[in-house]
Amino acid sequence: MLNDNTPYLVGITGGSASGKTTFLRRLLASFPEDQICLISQDNYYHPRENQFVDDQGVHNFDLPASIDSTAYAADVLRISQGHEVRRPEYTFNNAAAVAKELIFRPAPIVVVEGIFVFHFEEIAKLLNLKVYIDAQEHVKLHRRIVRDRDERGYDLADVLYRYTHHVAPTYEKFIAPYKHEADIVIPNNRHFDKGLEVLVGFLKSKV
């Protein structure tokens, strides 16, 4: 149990479509709002015009350089010190969307989420616990196809191109190697219920 105002920082990572979003939703729902805070890498992407473009003219958002890691690390450090953080919502380059101001308030448990949170050294060194969500490649690909079709309107050829040339190489180089540095690995090929139960029980002992 925490005996001061220092938050307990939990880093959560895993490959694209490993099920992190659903896992995080369930994790957050397991605690009262004032006991847990989520600060996500998704709100730290550089603008589209600053993203790397591959030799086929396709923007690659799946590289560490696509993230403003300096700003992300600074905000994680700030919240770890008990300070409030404000950040414009990243709207995924949707011109029609109006970005909200996000407010991250310190809580006993702070979840730091993103595919590169173990890779970014300035963030990784702040983490008290590292959790890796794992899934087999064919499971992740199927999930990615469904998600990008239904939520982002991408056709199959586009999804497969990005997965083959952007997502998979990034996973092998910048995500998979850190699985062996995780404190907890939670398989999520079909469900993560038992892994979630173990993590929630452990974190409740920290509140």
C-alpha positions as CSV (number, residue, x, y, z in Angstrom):
1,M,0.0,0.0,0.0
2,L,1.3,3.4,-1.0
3,N,2.1,5.5,2.1
4,D,2.8,8.8,0.3
5,N,1.6,10.8,-2.7
6,T,3.9,9.0,-5.1
7,P,1.9,7.3,-7.9
8,Y,2.6,3.7,-8.8
9,L,3.4,3.7,-12.5
10,V,2.3,0.8,-14.6
11,G,3.5,0.5,-18.2
12,I,1.4,-1.5,-20.6
13,T,2.5,-2.4,-24.1
14,G,2.0,-5.0,-26.8
15,G,1.8,-5.2,-30.5
16,S,-0.8,-3.5,-32.6
17,A,-4.2,-5.2,-32.2
18,S,-3.0,-7.3,-29.3
19,G,-6.0,-6.1,-27.4
20,K,-4.6,-3.3,-25.3
21,T,-7.6,-1.0,-25.7
22,T,-10.1,-3.5,-24.4
23,F,-7.7,-4.6,-21.6
24,L,-7.2,-1.0,-20.5
25,R,-11.0,-0.3,-20.6
26,R,-11.5,-3.3,-18.3
27,L,-8.6,-2.4,-16.0
28,L,-9.8,1.2,-15.6
29,A,-13.3,0.0,-14.8
30,S,-11.9,-2.1,-12.0
31,F,-11.0,1.0,-9.9
32,P,-12.8,4.1,-8.8
33,E,-12.0,7.1,-11.0
34,D,-9.9,8.8,-8.4
35,Q,-7.7,5.8,-7.9
36,I,-6.4,5.4,-11.5
37,C,-5.3,7.6,-14.3
38,L,-4.4,6.6,-17.9
39,I,-1.9,8.6,-20.0
40,S,-1.7,7.2,-23.5
41,Q,0.9,7.5,-26.2
42,D,-1.9,8.0,-28.7
43,N,-2.1,11.7,-27.8
44,Y,1.6,12.3,-28.6
45,Y,1.8,11.7,-32.3
46,H,3.6,14.4,-34.4
47,P,1.3,16.1,-37.0
48,R,0.8,14.2,-40.2
49,E,3.0,16.6,-42.2
50,N,6.0,15.6,-39.9
51,Q,5.5,11.8,-40.3
52,F,7.8,9.6,-42.3
53,V,6.6,8.7,-45.8
54,D,7.7,5.4,-47.3
55,D,8.8,4.8,-50.9
56,Q,5.2,4.1,-51.9
57,G,4.1,7.5,-50.6
58,V,2.3,6.0,-47.5
59,H,2.6,7.8,-44.2
60,N,4.2,5.5,-41.6
61,F,2.7,6.1,-38.1
62,D,4.3,2.9,-36.7
63,L,7.8,4.2,-36.0
64,P,9.1,5.5,-32.7
65,A,9.9,8.8,-34.5
66,S,6.2,9.2,-35.2
67,I,5.7,10.0,-31.4
68,D,6.8,13.2,-29.6
69,S,8.6,11.1,-27.1
70,T,10.2,14.2,-25.4
71,A,6.8,15.6,-24.6
72,Y,5.4,12.3,-23.6
73,A,8.3,11.6,-21.2
74,A,8.0,15.0,-19.7
75,D,4.3,14.6,-19.0
76,V,4.9,11.1,-17.5
77,L,7.6,12.5,-15.2
78,R,5.3,15.4,-14.2
79,I,2.4,13.2,-13.3
80,S,4.8,10.8,-11.5
81,Q,5.8,13.8,-9.3
82,G,2.1,14.4,-8.4
83,H,1.4,17.3,-10.8
84,E,-1.6,17.6,-13.1
85,V,-1.0,17.3,-16.9
86,R,-3.0,19.0,-19.7
87,R,-2.7,17.9,-23.3
88,P,-4.7,18.5,-26.5
89,E,-6.4,15.4,-27.7
90,Y,-4.9,13.9,-30.8
91,T,-7.6,13.6,-33.4
92,F,-5.8,11.2,-35.8
93,N,-5.6,14.0,-38.5
94,N,-9.4,14.1,-38.7
95,A,-10.0,17.7,-39.9
96,A,-13.6,17.6,-38.9
97,A,-12.8,16.7,-35.3
98,V,-12.5,19.3,-32.6
99,A,-9.7,18.5,-30.2
100,K,-10.6,18.5,-26.5
101,E,-8.2,19.4,-23.8
102,L,-7.3,16.3,-21.9
103,I,-6.6,16.6,-18.2
104,F,-4.6,13.9,-16.5
105,R,-4.8,14.1,-12.7
106,P,-2.4,12.3,-10.4
107,A,-3.8,9.1,-8.8
108,P,-2.4,6.3,-6.7
109,I,-2.2,4.2,-9.9
110,V,-1.0,5.8,-13.2
111,V,-1.2,3.6,-16.3
112,V,1.3,4.6,-19.1
113,E,0.2,3.0,-22.3
114,G,1.6,2.6,-25.8
115,I,3.5,0.4,-28.2
116,F,6.8,2.2,-27.5
117,V,6.6,2.8,-23.7
118,F,9.3,0.2,-23.0
119,H,11.4,1.4,-26.0
120,F,11.5,5.1,-24.8
121,E,14.2,4.9,-22.2
122,E,13.2,8.1,-20.4
123,I,9.7,6.7,-19.9
124,A,10.7,3.0,-19.2
125,K,13.0,4.1,-16.3
126,L,10.0,5.7,-14.5
127,L,7.9,2.6,-14.5
128,N,7.3,0.6,-11.4
129,L,5.7,-2.4,-13.2
130,K,5.9,-3.5,-16.9
131,V,3.0,-5.4,-18.4
132,Y,3.1,-6.9,-21.9
133,I,-0.1,-7.9,-23.7
134,D,0.7,-10.8,-26.0
135,A,-1.1,-12.4,-28.9
136,Q,-0.3,-14.6,-31.9
137,E,0.5,-12.9,-35.2
138,H,-2.6,-14.3,-37.1
139,V,-4.9,-13.2,-34.2
140,K,-3.5,-9.6,-34.3
141,L,-3.7,-9.4,-38.1
142,H,-7.4,-10.5,-38.1
143,R,-8.2,-7.9,-35.4
144,R,-6.4,-5.2,-37.3
145,I,-8.3,-6.0,-40.5
146,V,-11.6,-5.8,-38.7
147,R,-10.7,-2.6,-36.7
148,D,-9.3,-0.7,-39.6
149,R,-12.2,-1.7,-41.9
150,D,-14.9,-0.8,-39.4
151,E,-13.4,2.1,-37.6
152,R,-11.2,3.8,-40.1
153,G,-12.7,2.8,-43.5
154,Y,-9.5,1.2,-44.9
155,D,-9.8,-1.4,-47.6
156,L,-8.2,-4.8,-47.2
157,A,-5.3,-4.1,-49.6
158,D,-4.4,-0.9,-47.6
159,V,-4.6,-2.8,-44.2
160,L,-2.4,-5.6,-45.5
161,Y,0.2,-3.2,-47.0
162,R,0.5,-1.2,-43.7
163,Y,0.6,-4.4,-41.7
164,T,3.3,-6.0,-43.8
165,H,5.5,-3.0,-44.4
166,H,4.9,-0.9,-41.3
167,V,3.3,-2.7,-38.4
168,A,5.1,-6.1,-38.5
169,P,8.7,-4.7,-38.9
170,T,8.1,-2.3,-36.1
171,Y,6.8,-5.0,-33.9
172,E,9.9,-7.2,-34.5
173,K,12.3,-4.4,-34.0
174,F,10.8,-2.1,-31.3
175,I,8.2,-4.0,-29.4
176,A,8.8,-7.8,-29.3
177,P,12.4,-7.6,-27.8
178,Y,11.0,-5.9,-24.7
179,K,8.6,-8.8,-23.9
180,H,11.5,-10.3,-22.0
181,E,11.8,-7.2,-19.8
182,A,8.2,-7.3,-18.8
183,D,7.3,-8.2,-15.2
184,I,4.0,-9.7,-16.3
185,V,3.1,-11.2,-19.7
186,I,-0.6,-11.6,-20.3
187,P,-1.7,-13.8,-23.2
188,N,-4.7,-12.5,-25.2
189,N,-5.4,-14.8,-28.0
190,R,-8.9,-15.5,-26.8
191,H,-9.3,-13.7,-23.5
192,F,-7.3,-12.0,-20.8
193,D,-9.6,-12.5,-17.8
194,K,-7.2,-14.4,-15.5
195,G,-4.3,-12.1,-16.3
196,L,-6.5,-9.0,-15.6
197,E,-7.7,-10.5,-12.3
198,V,-4.1,-11.1,-11.2
199,L,-3.0,-7.6,-12.2
200,V,-6.0,-5.9,-10.5
201,G,-5.5,-7.8,-7.3
202,F,-1.8,-6.8,-7.2
203,L,-2.6,-3.1,-8.0
204,K,-5.3,-2.9,-5.3
205,S,-2.6,-3.8,-2.8
206,K,-0.8,-0.6,-3.9
207,V,-3.8,1.7,-3.3
